[in-house]
């Protein structure tokens, strides 16, 4: 994993029928950095970034699925987005103070991009993000950082990219 995996994801367009997938992941890479920085600084994940990025990702990945003759991938992209959104919405409703609405919408964005690789990757990517956030929270508590709010967004994005790069490499 590393630079070769990143290059593999972002040059998917060199394979016939996959320029839309390359565009989707290039956009997701840029949006991931933007959202992580905003969430760390302001504890917000603005709809003006998340919602268009989700729609663009679903459309581009669906086009790539159609162009490559793999319509099941389009279904997995849609199911990944909807499933991750729904699962995180349930968590938000159960514990609204611990899990924000922006994180719920971000889960849809992450789920769409992980869905390209399969529904099991959606679950593992979200799981890795939550696990990393939990480890960080334990570290903050061990350092006596009570009352510190950790943004979940960077961890969800990190979990997604860990899974994407693991599959691309």
N, C-alpha and C positions, 0 to 999 in steps of 0.2 A: 504494500500500500504506500501511497505517497504521491510524488509528482506524476508518476506513470498512471496511477489510478485517476488523478484529476484530469490529466490529458485524455485518458480513455473516455471519461464522461463527457468532456467538453468537445471532443472531436467525433462524437457519435455521428455527426453529419457526414463524415467521410464514407460511411457505409450507405449503400443505396436505400433511399426511403427514410432515413433517420435525421435529416437536418432539423426537423421540428423538435425531435427529442433533444438534440444538442442545444437548440435555442431555449427550450424549456429549462434545461439544467443550468445554462449560462445565466438566464434571468433569475433562477432560484438561488444561484451562488451570490449574485449581487444583492438580491433582496435579503438573503440570510444575513449578510454582513450588516446591512442597513438596519434590519430589525433587531439584531443582537445588540448593536450599539445603542439604539433608541431605548430598548428595554433595560439595559444596564444603567443608562443615564437617567431615564425618566419613569421607569416601571410602567411603560405603556407599549402597546403594539397597535399602532394606528390602523384603523379600517381602510384609510386611503391608500395604504401600502398593501396590507394583507389581502383584502378582498380582490383587487384587480390581479394581484400576483397569483392567487388561487385560481381565478377564472382563466387567466392566461395559461397557467400550467396544465389545467384540465383540457383546455382546447388544444394546445400544442401537443401534448402527449397523446390525445385521442387522434389527432391528425397523423402522428407518427405511427400509431397502432394500425390505422387504416392503410397507410402507405406501405407498411411492412407486411400486410396481410395477417396481422395478429389482433383481431378484434377483441379477443379476451383480455388483452392488455388494457384496452380502453375501459372495459367493464371494471377491471381491477383498480384502475386509476380513480374512477368514480366511486367505487365501493370503498377504496382506501380513504378518500377524502371524507365521504359520508360517515364511515365507520369510526375513524379517528375523531371527527367532530362530535359524533353522538356519544362516544365513550367519555370524552373529556367534558362534554356538556353534563353528563350524569354526575361526574366528579365535582363539577362546579356547583351543581344544584345541591349536592350533598354537603359540600364544604365551601360555600361562596367566598369566605374570607381568605381561604388558602389557595384558591385557584381562580384566576381572573377570567373574564369574558374574552379578553384579547388572546389568552392562551388557548381558549376553546377554538377560536377562529384560526389561530396559528396551527392547531392540530389538523384542521382540514387541509391547509396548505401543505404541511408536512406529509399527511396521509396520501395526498394525490401523488406527490413525487416518489414516495416509497411504494405506492401501489403499482407503479410501472414494473417494479421488480418482483411483485407478488404480494398477496395479502399477508403472508407470514412475515414478510419484511416490514410491513406497516406495524404489526404488533411488536416486533423486536426493536424497531427504531424508536417507537414511542417508549417502550420499556427501558431501553438504554438511556434515553433522556431523563426519565423519572429516576432511574437508579443513580445516574450521575448527580442529579439535583439532590437526592437523598444523601449521598456521600458528602457533597459540599455542605449540606445543612448540618450534618454531624460534625464536620470540621469547624464550622462557624460556632456551633454550641461548645465544642471542646475548647475553642479559643475564647470562650466566655462572651460570645457575640450575641447574646440574647437581644431580641428586638430588631435584629438585622433582617431586612426583607431581601430574600434572594429572588431575582427574576427567573421565572421558569423558561422563558422563551429561548435564551441562549442554550440551555440544556436540551430542549426539544430539537432545536436546529442541529446541535452537535450530535445528538443521537441519530438524527436522520442522515447527516453527512457521513458518520461512521459506517452506517449500513450501506449507503450508496457507494462509497469508495471501496468498501470491502467486496462488493459485488462486481464493481467495474475493474478492479485490479487483477 
